[in-house]
């Protein structure tokens, strides 16, 4: 199954390349934003004055490699202490739900995210990375919210 998943992932990358995946803002900011599959929202945020308040804004499309990358990026930056998750889920992957479940419950002995509804929530990060992320970051869960004005209000309230 894993070989098939990797093959399908490579096929998608070739046929449907997504070039925008991360935008950097204020390196001293404690806030990072994940817009899940909402590329337009990510672009709106990246082109706004909100970037003065945001360390990084990016997307998350998968419940495994994507979460691994997001976690490694966040724990490599001690300034990041808040993660706002917003935007639309990727149908079938539920990466946002998996990320929230990961933060709340961690992983089992096989590195599967506990209580994730995704089909393949298997991570490659270490136990130390799991604990560092879970203790470093507070999650603000707004999955499904795609209204830029609402997101701006949430950011301004943090």
Backbone as JSON Lines, residues from 0, in Angstrom:
{"i":0,"aa":"X","n":[0.83,-1.2,0.0],"ca":[0.0,0.0,0.0],"c":[0.87,1.26,0.0]}
{"i":1,"aa":"X","n":[1.96,1.27,0.79],"ca":[2.81,2.44,0.88],"c":[3.48,2.76,-0.46]}
{"i":2,"aa":"X","n":[3.92,1.74,-1.21],"ca":[4.54,1.95,-2.51],"c":[3.52,2.55,-3.48]}
{"i":3,"aa":"X","n":[2.28,2.06,-3.42],"ca":[1.22,2.6,-4.27],"c":[0.93,4.05,-3.9]}
{"i":4,"aa":"X","n":[0.89,4.35,-2.62],"ca":[0.65,5.72,-2.16],"c":[1.75,6.65,-2.65]}
{"i":5,"aa":"X","n":[3.01,6.22,-2.55],"ca":[4.13,7.03,-3.03],"c":[4.05,7.25,-4.53]}
{"i":6,"aa":"X","n":[3.68,6.21,-5.27],"ca":[3.55,6.31,-6.72],"c":[2.44,7.3,-7.09]}
{"i":7,"aa":"X","n":[1.3,7.19,-6.41],"ca":[0.2,8.12,-6.68],"c":[0.59,9.55,-6.32]}
{"i":8,"aa":"X","n":[1.35,9.72,-5.24],"ca":[1.83,11.05,-4.85],"c":[2.72,11.65,-5.91]}
{"i":9,"aa":"X","n":[3.63,10.87,-6.46],"ca":[4.54,11.35,-7.53],"c":[3.74,11.69,-8.78]}
{"i":10,"aa":"X","n":[2.74,10.89,-9.09],"ca":[1.89,11.14,-10.25],"c":[1.15,12.47,-10.08]}
{"i":11,"aa":"X","n":[0.6,12.7,-8.9],"ca":[-0.1,13.96,-8.63],"c":[0.84,15.15,-8.74]}
{"i":12,"aa":"X","n":[2.07,15.01,-8.21],"ca":[3.05,16.1,-8.28],"c":[3.36,16.46,-9.73]}
{"i":13,"aa":"X","n":[3.39,15.47,-10.59],"ca":[3.71,15.69,-11.99],"c":[2.53,16.29,-12.75]}
{"i":14,"aa":"X","n":[1.34,15.73,-12.54],"ca":[0.17,16.18,-13.28],"c":[-0.45,17.45,-12.72]}
{"i":15,"aa":"X","n":[-0.37,17.62,-11.41],"ca":[-0.99,18.77,-10.74],"c":[0.02,19.47,-9.83]}
{"i":16,"aa":"X","n":[1.06,20.06,-10.42],"ca":[2.07,20.67,-9.56],"c":[1.51,21.86,-8.79]}
{"i":17,"aa":"X","n":[1.84,21.92,-7.51],"ca":[1.44,23.04,-6.66],"c":[2.72,23.71,-6.21]}
{"i":18,"aa":"X","n":[2.97,24.9,-6.74],"ca":[4.24,25.55,-6.48],"c":[4.26,26.33,-5.17]}
{"i":19,"aa":"X","n":[3.14,26.98,-4.85],"ca":[3.11,27.74,-3.6],"c":[2.9,26.78,-2.44]}
{"i":20,"aa":"X","n":[3.8,26.82,-1.48],"ca":[3.59,25.97,-0.32],"c":[3.96,26.63,0.99]}
{"i":21,"aa":"X","n":[4.74,27.71,0.96],"ca":[5.14,28.37,2.2],"c":[5.59,29.79,1.89]}
{"i":22,"aa":"X","n":[5.2,30.71,2.78],"ca":[5.62,32.1,2.68],"c":[6.15,32.53,4.04]}
{"i":23,"aa":"X","n":[7.27,33.22,4.03],"ca":[7.9,33.66,5.26],"c":[7.56,35.11,5.53]}
{"i":24,"aa":"X","n":[7.3,35.4,6.8],"ca":[6.97,36.75,7.22],"c":[7.99,37.24,8.22]}
{"i":25,"aa":"X","n":[7.51,37.57,9.42],"ca":[8.34,38.11,10.48],"c":[9.02,36.97,11.25]}
{"i":26,"aa":"X","n":[10.34,36.83,11.14],"ca":[11.02,35.71,11.8],"c":[10.95,35.75,13.33]}
{"i":27,"aa":"X","n":[10.58,36.89,13.89],"ca":[10.48,37.0,15.36],"c":[9.07,36.69,15.86]}
{"i":28,"aa":"X","n":[8.13,36.51,14.93],"ca":[6.74,36.25,15.31],"c":[6.6,34.84,15.89]}
{"i":29,"aa":"X","n":[5.65,34.7,16.8],"ca":[5.39,33.39,17.41],"c":[4.27,32.63,16.69]}
{"i":30,"aa":"X","n":[3.66,33.26,15.68],"ca":[2.49,32.69,15.0],"c":[2.84,32.11,13.64]}
{"i":31,"aa":"X","n":[2.35,30.9,13.4],"ca":[2.42,30.3,12.08],"c":[1.01,29.87,11.7]}
{"i":32,"aa":"X","n":[0.73,29.91,10.4],"ca":[-0.61,29.59,9.92],"c":[-0.55,28.48,8.88]}
{"i":33,"aa":"X","n":[-1.46,27.54,9.04],"ca":[-1.63,26.44,8.09],"c":[-3.01,26.59,7.46]}
{"i":34,"aa":"X","n":[-3.06,26.79,6.14],"ca":[-4.34,26.98,5.46],"c":[-4.86,25.69,4.82]}
{"i":35,"aa":"X","n":[-4.28,24.56,5.19],"ca":[-4.68,23.26,4.64],"c":[-4.69,23.34,3.12]}
{"i":36,"aa":"X","n":[-5.81,23.04,2.44],"ca":[-5.8,23.04,0.97],"c":[-6.24,24.37,0.37]}
{"i":37,"aa":"X","n":[-6.47,25.38,1.18],"ca":[-6.98,26.67,0.7],"c":[-5.83,27.55,0.19]}
{"i":38,"aa":"X","n":[-5.43,27.3,-1.04],"ca":[-4.31,28.02,-1.65],"c":[-4.61,29.5,-1.82]}
{"i":39,"aa":"X","n":[-5.85,29.83,-2.19],"ca":[-6.21,31.24,-2.36],"c":[-6.11,31.99,-1.04]}
{"i":40,"aa":"X","n":[-6.55,31.37,0.05],"ca":[-6.45,31.99,1.36],"c":[-4.98,32.18,1.74]}
{"i":41,"aa":"X","n":[-4.16,31.17,1.49],"ca":[-2.73,31.28,1.78],"c":[-2.13,32.45,1.01]}
{"i":42,"aa":"X","n":[-2.48,32.57,-0.24],"ca":[-1.96,33.66,-1.09],"c":[-2.45,35.02,-0.57]}
{"i":43,"aa":"X","n":[-3.73,35.12,-0.21],"ca":[-4.27,36.37,0.34],"c":[-3.51,36.79,1.59]}
{"i":44,"aa":"X","n":[-3.3,35.85,2.48],"ca":[-2.59,36.16,3.72],"c":[-1.16,36.58,3.4]}
{"i":45,"aa":"X","n":[-0.5,35.86,2.5],"ca":[0.91,36.14,2.18],"c":[1.1,37.51,1.53]}
{"i":46,"aa":"X","n":[0.07,38.03,0.89],"ca":[0.16,39.32,0.21],"c":[-0.38,40.47,1.07]}
{"i":47,"aa":"X","n":[-0.72,40.17,2.31],"ca":[-1.33,41.18,3.18],"c":[-0.32,41.71,4.21]}
{"i":48,"aa":"X","n":[-0.74,42.76,4.9],"ca":[0.09,43.31,5.98],"c":[0.13,42.4,7.2]}
{"i":49,"aa":"X","n":[-0.68,41.34,7.2],"ca":[-0.66,40.38,8.29],"c":[0.7,39.68,8.42]}
{"i":50,"aa":"X","n":[1.45,39.65,7.34],"ca":[2.75,38.96,7.37],"c":[3.71,39.58,8.39]}
{"i":51,"aa":"X","n":[3.42,40.81,8.83],"ca":[4.23,41.43,9.89],"c":[4.0,40.71,11.22]}
{"i":52,"aa":"X","n":[2.85,40.03,11.34],"ca":[2.48,39.34,12.58],"c":[2.66,37.83,12.5]}
{"i":53,"aa":"X","n":[3.06,37.35,11.32],"ca":[3.12,35.91,11.06],"c":[4.54,35.49,10.73]}
{"i":54,"aa":"X","n":[4.99,34.41,11.34],"ca":[6.29,33.86,11.04],"c":[6.27,33.17,9.68]}
{"i":55,"aa":"X","n":[5.31,32.27,9.5],"ca":[5.19,31.49,8.28],"c":[3.72,31.21,8.02]}
{"i":56,"aa":"X","n":[3.33,31.24,6.74],"ca":[2.02,30.75,6.34],"c":[2.25,29.7,5.26]}
{"i":57,"aa":"X","n":[1.56,28.57,5.39],"ca":[1.74,27.5,4.41],"c":[0.52,26.6,4.34]}
{"i":58,"aa":"X","n":[0.62,25.61,3.51],"ca":[-0.48,24.68,3.28],"c":[-0.13,23.33,3.88]}
{"i":59,"aa":"X","n":[-1.12,22.45,3.93],"ca":[-0.91,21.08,4.39],"c":[-1.87,20.19,3.63]}
{"i":60,"aa":"X","n":[-1.33,19.31,2.81],"ca":[-2.17,18.48,1.95],"c":[-2.21,17.01,2.35]}
{"i":61,"aa":"X","n":[-1.24,16.56,3.13],"ca":[-1.22,15.13,3.46],"c":[-1.07,14.89,4.95]}
{"i":62,"aa":"X","n":[-1.58,13.77,5.38],"ca":[-1.59,13.4,6.79],"c":[-0.32,12.69,7.24]}
{"i":63,"aa":"X","n":[0.65,12.58,6.38],"ca":[1.88,11.9,6.77],"c":[3.11,12.77,6.46]}
{"i":64,"aa":"X","n":[3.58,12.77,5.22],"ca":[4.77,13.56,4.88],"c":[4.56,15.05,5.15]}
{"i":65,"aa":"X","n":[3.36,15.54,4.9],"ca":[3.07,16.95,5.14],"c":[3.17,17.31,6.61]}
{"i":66,"aa":"X","n":[2.6,16.47,7.47],"ca":[2.66,16.73,8.91],"c":[4.09,16.58,9.41]}
{"i":67,"aa":"X","n":[4.82,15.57,8.91],"ca":[6.23,15.43,9.27],"c":[6.99,16.73,8.98]}
{"i":68,"aa":"X","n":[6.82,17.27,7.78],"ca":[7.54,18.48,7.37],"c":[7.13,19.68,8.23]}
{"i":69,"aa":"X","n":[5.84,19.83,8.46],"ca":[5.34,20.94,9.25],"c":[5.94,20.89,10.67]}
{"i":70,"aa":"X","n":[5.92,19.73,11.28],"ca":[6.44,19.57,12.64],"c":[7.93,19.91,12.68]}
{"i":71,"aa":"X","n":[8.68,19.37,11.74],"ca":[10.13,19.61,11.73],"c":[10.44,21.1,11.54]}
{"i":72,"aa":"X","n":[9.67,21.76,10.68],"ca":[9.9,23.18,10.48],"c":[9.6,23.97,11.76]}
{"i":73,"aa":"X","n":[8.47,23.67,12.38],"ca":[8.08,24.42,13.56],"c":[9.06,24.21,14.71]}
{"i":74,"aa":"X","n":[9.45,22.99,14.98],"ca":[10.35,22.77,16.13],"c":[11.76,23.27,15.87]}
{"i":75,"aa":"X","n":[12.09,23.54,14.61],"ca":[13.41,24.12,14.31],"c":[13.43,25.61,14.62]}
{"i":76,"aa":"X","n":[12.26,26.19,14.9],"ca":[12.16,27.62,15.19],"c":[11.52,27.81,16.57]}
{"i":77,"aa":"X","n":[12.33,28.09,17.56],"ca":[11.85,28.23,18.94],"c":[10.86,29.38,19.11]}
{"i":78,"aa":"X","n":[10.87,30.34,18.18],"ca":[9.95,31.48,18.29],"c":[8.5,31.07,18.08]}
{"i":79,"aa":"X","n":[8.27,30.01,17.29],"ca":[6.9,29.62,16.96],"c":[6.27,28.89,18.14]}
{"i":80,"aa":"X","n":[5.18,29.49,18.66],"ca":[4.48,28.88,19.79],"c":[2.97,28.73,19.54]}
{"i":81,"aa":"X","n":[2.49,29.31,18.45],"ca":[1.06,29.22,18.13],"c":[0.89,28.82,16.67]}
{"i":82,"aa":"X","n":[0.02,27.84,16.44],"ca":[-0.29,27.37,15.1],"c":[-1.79,27.52,14.86]}
{"i":83,"aa":"X","n":[-2.14,28.38,13.92],"ca":[-3.54,28.56,13.52],"c":[-3.79,27.64,12.33]}
{"i":84,"aa":"X","n":[-4.74,26.72,12.48],"ca":[-5.1,25.81,11.4],"c":[-6.46,26.26,10.86]}
{"i":85,"aa":"X","n":[-6.49,26.64,9.59],"ca":[-7.72,27.1,8.97],"c":[-7.78,26.59,7.54]}
{"i":86,"aa":"X","n":[-8.81,26.97,6.82],"ca":[-8.95,26.54,5.44],"c":[-9.69,25.22,5.31]}
{"i":87,"aa":"X","n":[-9.82,24.8,4.07],"ca":[-10.55,23.57,3.77],"c":[-9.64,22.36,3.86]}
{"i":88,"aa":"X","n":[-10.21,21.27,4.37],"ca":[-9.51,19.98,4.41],"c":[-9.34,19.44,2.98]}
{"i":89,"aa":"X","n":[-8.32,18.63,2.79],"ca":[-8.17,17.87,1.55],"c":[-9.06,16.65,1.7]}
{"i":90,"aa":"X","n":[-10.06,16.55,0.84],"ca":[-10.99,15.43,0.94],"c":[-10.25,14.1,0.88]}
{"i":91,"aa":"X","n":[-10.58,13.25,1.83],"ca":[-9.96,11.92,1.88],"c":[-8.7,11.86,2.72]}
{"i":92,"aa":"X","n":[-8.04,12.99,2.92],"ca":[-6.79,12.98,3.7],"c":[-6.99,13.48,5.13]}
{"i":93,"aa":"X","n":[-7.89,14.45,5.31],"ca":[-8.17,15.0,6.64],"c":[-6.89,15.37,7.39]}
{"i":94,"aa":"X","n":[-5.99,16.04,6.69],"ca":[-4.7,16.41,7.29],"c":[-4.87,17.33,8.49]}
{"i":95,"aa":"X","n":[-5.82,18.25,8.45],"ca":[-6.05,19.15,9.57],"c":[-6.52,18.39,10.81]}
{"i":96,"aa":"X","n":[-7.48,17.51,10.62],"ca":[-7.98,16.71,11.74],"c":[-6.85,15.85,12.3]}
{"i":97,"aa":"X","n":[-6.03,15.3,11.42],"ca":[-4.91,14.47,11.87],"c":[-3.9,15.29,12.66]}
{"i":98,"aa":"X","n":[-3.64,16.52,12.23],"ca":[-2.7,17.38,12.94],"c":[-3.23,17.73,14.34]}
{"i":99,"aa":"X","n":[-4.51,18.03,14.42],"ca":[-5.13,18.32,15.72],"c":[-5.08,17.07,16.61]}
{"i":100,"aa":"X","n":[-5.41,15.91,16.05],"ca":[-5.36,14.65,16.81],"c":[-3.93,14.36,17.28]}
{"i":101,"aa":"X","n":[-2.97,14.62,16.41],"ca":[-1.56,14.42,16.78],"c":[-1.19,15.29,17.97]}
{"i":102,"aa":"X","n":[-1.55,16.56,17.91],"ca":[-1.21,17.47,19.0],"c":[-1.86,17.04,20.31]}
{"i":103,"aa":"X","n":[-3.09,16.59,20.22],"ca":[-3.83,16.18,21.41],"c":[-3.39,14.82,21.95]}
{"i":104,"aa":"X","n":[-3.19,13.84,21.05],"ca":[-3.01,12.45,21.46],"c":[-1.63,11.85,21.18]}
{"i":105,"aa":"X","n":[-0.84,12.47,20.32],"ca":[0.46,11.9,19.97],"c":[0.34,10.74,18.99]}
{"i":106,"aa":"X","n":[1.31,9.84,19.06],"ca":[1.37,8.69,18.16],"c":[1.45,7.41,18.98]}
{"i":107,"aa":"X","n":[1.06,6.31,18.34],"ca":[1.17,5.01,19.02],"c":[2.56,4.43,18.81]}
{"i":108,"aa":"X","n":[2.76,3.19,19.23],"ca":[4.08,2.54,19.12],"c":[4.54,2.34,17.69]}
{"i":109,"aa":"X","n":[3.61,2.44,16.72],"ca":[3.96,2.3,15.3],"c":[4.08,3.65,14.6]}
{"i":110,"aa":"X","n":[4.03,4.73,15.37],"ca":[4.1,6.1,14.87],"c":[2.87,6.53,14.06]}
{"i":111,"aa":"X","n":[1.74,5.87,14.31],"ca":[0.46,6.28,13.72],"c":[-0.19,7.29,14.65]}
{"i":112,"aa":"X","n":[-0.77,8.33,14.07],"ca":[-1.42,9.35,14.87],"c":[-2.66,8.76,15.54]}
{"i":113,"aa":"X","n":[-2.71,8.87,16.84],"ca":[-3.83,8.33,17.62],"c":[-5.08,9.17,17.35]}
{"i":114,"aa":"X","n":[-6.18,8.49,17.03],"ca":[-7.49,9.1,16.77],"c":[-7.59,9.88,15.46]}
{"i":115,"aa":"X","n":[-6.64,9.72,14.56],"ca":[-6.72,10.38,13.25],"c":[-7.73,9.64,12.38]}
{"i":116,"aa":"X","n":[-8.49,10.38,11.59],"ca":[-9.46,9.78,10.68],"c":[-8.9,9.62,9.27]}
{"i":117,"aa":"X","n":[-7.66,9.97,9.07],"ca":[-7.01,9.86,7.77],"c":[-6.72,8.41,7.43]}
{"i":118,"aa":"X","n":[-6.58,8.11,6.13],"ca":[-6.3,6.72,5.75],"c":[-4.89,6.25,6.09]}
{"i":119,"aa":"X","n":[-3.91,7.16,6.12],"ca":[-2.53,6.73,6.34],"c":[-1.77,7.72,7.23]}
{"i":120,"aa":"X","n":[-2.18,7.89,8.5],"ca":[-1.55,8.88,9.37],"c":[-0.28,8.36,10.05]}
{"i":121,"aa":"X","n":[0.65,7.92,9.23],"ca":[1.89,7.33,9.72],"c":[3.02,8.34,9.57]}
{"i":122,"aa":"X","n":[3.67,8.68,10.67],"ca":[4.73,9.69,10.67],"c":[6.1,9.04,10.78]}
{"i":123,"aa":"X","n":[7.13,9.8,10.39],"ca":[8.51,9.31,10.48],"c":[9.31,10.08,11.52]}
{"i":124,"aa":"X","n":[8.69,11.03,12.2],"ca":[9.39,11.82,13.19],"c":[9.71,10.97,14.42]}
{"i":125,"aa":"X","n":[10.68,11.46,15.19],"ca":[11.11,10.73,16.39],"c":[10.2,11.06,17.56]}
{"i":126,"aa":"X","n":[10.29,10.25,18.61],"ca":[9.52,10.5,19.83],"c":[9.9,11.86,20.43]}
{"i":127,"aa":"X","n":[11.17,12.22,20.35],"ca":[11.63,13.52,20.87],"c":[10.98,14.67,20.09]}
{"i":128,"aa":"X","n":[10.88,14.51,18.77],"ca":[10.23,15.54,17.94],"c":[8.74,15.64,18.27]}
{"i":129,"aa":"X","n":[8.11,14.49,18.52],"ca":[6.7,14.47,18.9],"c":[6.5,15.3,20.16]}
{"i":130,"aa":"X","n":[7.28,15.02,21.17],"ca":[7.11,15.7,22.46],"c":[7.47,17.17,22.38]}
{"i":131,"aa":"X","n":[8.5,17.49,21.61],"ca":[8.9,18.9,21.48],"c":[7.78,19.7,20.84]}
{"i":132,"aa":"X","n":[7.21,19.19,19.75],"ca":[6.11,19.9,19.07],"c":[4.92,20.06,20.01]}
{"i":133,"aa":"X","n":[4.53,18.98,20.65],"ca":[3.34,19.0,21.51],"c":[3.51,19.96,22.69]}
{"i":134,"aa":"X","n":[4.72,20.13,23.18],"ca":[4.92,21.03,24.31],"c":[5.2,22.47,23.87]}
{"i":135,"aa":"X","n":[5.73,22.65,22.68],"ca":[6.11,23.99,22.19],"c":[4.92,24.78,21.66]}
{"i":136,"aa":"X","n":[3.96,24.1,21.05],"ca":[2.94,24.78,20.25],"c":[1.54,24.66,20.84]}
{"i":137,"aa":"X","n":[0.84,25.78,20.81],"ca":[-0.6,25.82,21.12],"c":[-1.31,25.88,19.76]}
{"i":138,"aa":"X","n":[-2.37,25.07,19.59],"ca":[-3.1,25.06,18.33],"c":[-4.4,25.84,18.48]}
{"i":139,"aa":"X","n":[-4.65,26.7,17.49],"ca":[-5.92,27.39,17.37],"c":[-6.62,26.73,16.18]}
{"i":140,"aa":"X","n":[-7.63,25.93,16.46],"ca":[-8.29,25.12,15.42],"c":[-9.5,25.85,14.84]}
{"i":141,"aa":"X","n":[-9.37,26.22,13.56],"ca":[-10.45,26.88,12.82],"c":[-10.61,26.2,11.46]}
{"i":142,"aa":"X","n":[-10.53,24.87,11.46],"ca":[-10.66,24.11,10.21],"c":[-12.0,24.43,9.56]}
{"i":143,"aa":"X","n":[-11.96,24.71,8.27],"ca":[-13.16,25.05,7.51],"c":[-13.33,26.54,7.3]}
{"i":144,"aa":"X","n":[-12.65,27.35,8.1],"ca":[-12.77,28.8,7.95],"c":[-11.91,29.28,6.79]}
{"i":145,"aa":"X","n":[-12.53,29.91,5.79],"ca":[-11.8,30.39,4.63],"c":[-12.0,31.88,4.37]}
{"i":146,"aa":"X","n":[-12.79,32.54,5.22],"ca":[-13.05,33.96,5.05],"c":[-11.85,34.77,5.53]}
{"i":147,"aa":"X","n":[-11.25,35.52,4.63],"ca":[-10.04,36.29,4.95],"c":[-10.28,37.28,6.09]}
{"i":148,"aa":"X","n":[-11.41,37.96,6.08],"ca":[-11.71,38.94,7.12],"c":[-11.8,38.26,8.49]}
{"i":149,"aa":"X","n":[-12.43,37.11,8.54],"ca":[-12.53,36.36,9.8],"c":[-11.15,35.91,10.26]}
{"i":150,"aa":"X","n":[-10.34,35.41,9.35],"ca":[-8.98,34.98,9.69],"c":[-8.18,36.17,10.21]}
{"i":151,"aa":"X","n":[-8.33,37.31,9.57],"ca":[-7.63,38.53,10.01],"c":[-8.03,38.89,11.44]}
{"i":152,"aa":"X","n":[-9.31,38.78,11.75],"ca":[-9.79,39.07,13.1],"c":[-9.19,38.09,14.12]}
{"i":153,"aa":"X","n":[-9.13,36.83,13.74],"ca":[-8.55,35.82,14.63],"c":[-7.07,36.14,14.88]}
{"i":154,"aa":"X","n":[-6.35,36.45,13.83],"ca":[-4.92,36.76,13.96],"c":[-4.72,37.98,14.86]}
{"i":155,"aa":"X","n":[-5.52,39.0,14.64],"ca":[-5.41,40.23,15.44],"c":[-5.76,40.01,16.9]}
{"i":156,"aa":"X","n":[-6.53,38.96,17.19],"ca":[-6.92,38.68,18.57],"c":[-5.89,37.82,19.32]}
{"i":157,"aa":"X","n":[-4.96,37.25,18.57],"ca":[-3.96,36.38,19.2],"c":[-2.8,37.19,19.79]}
